[in-house]
Every structure is written in C-alpha cells, then in structure tokens.
C-alpha cells in the first residue's frame, strides 16, 4: 500500500521544516510528500 500526503500551504516559510520533522516522527511515513 502506498501513502501520499498532500498538505496545501500558502507562505509556509519558516514553519515548513517543523512540519516535515513532525511527519517524519509518525509511525507510518508517506511514500510521497
């Protein structure tokens, strides 16, 4: 099973690295971001 995560953002700027870190800490990591 493949998992794709789509996160609509507008001017995420400096918050984006925090979002990616939080996603990486999940037990199931998406195949595509």
Secondary structure, DSSP 8 states (H G I E B T S, - for coil): ---B-----SS-GGGHHHHHHHHHTSSS--SB-
